[in-house]
């Protein structure tokens, strides 16, 4: 899934891009309104995250132009403007959802998936590795016919692994996947999380490749 992120705050855009990448989203970044207009007109996106306070062209003007052009991609406004008048103006311009700063990263992910799910009529390509299935729209994992109950950290690690089935994923990249914005988890908790995942999906499905990282396999030997 591909996201257009229109945000002029470089630090926030970097953190958002990393968090979205961990959730299997590809991200194009527009730092101003002119770039956002151009990218949306020339590219294909599943959803747009739009800041209202963009330089060169204001976010609301960008959104109005997209809708006048007939661009129907779902748009989630992400802004520090929290007054109802600002929200009303955003929806009137054609926004599909509105989230104010500061925000929870997981809430943003849930809202994005909901917007994309509605736009796609529930259609999405699931990723499979043996008995394990991952739905990138809902973010749900199933093992056979059973939906897995995972913590946020466990889900982030498994999401990264399932993107590269039967391939080795470096430990540092997996460790990075459990960070969300400024939040972190102690390094020594990583092996605990891997152990929990193995108990939930089967020890044989997550292989340790010494000196390299971990591999998600179909579990069939």
WOMO-V342458 format. One record per run of one state. SS is the DSSP state (~ for helix, > for strand, _ for the rest). FROM is the first residue (numbers start at 1). TO is the last residue. If there is no record, write none. Layout:
ss->[SS,SS]
from->[FROM,FROM]
to->[TO,TO]
This chain:
ss->[_,>,_,~,_,>,_,>,~,_,>,_,>,_,~,_,>,_,~,_,>,_,~,_,>,_,>,_,>,_,>,_,~,_,>,~,_,>,_,>,_,~,_,~,>,_,>,_]
from->[1,2,7,10,23,26,31,32,33,43,47,51,55,56,59,69,74,80,84,94,97,101,105,120,127,130,132,135,141,144,146,148,152,163,168,171,178,180,181,183,184,187,202,203,206,210,213,217]
to->[1,6,9,22,25,30,31,32,42,46,50,54,55,58,68,73,79,83,93,96,100,104,119,126,129,131,134,140,143,145,147,151,162,167,170,177,179,180,182,183,186,201,202,205,209,212,216,221]
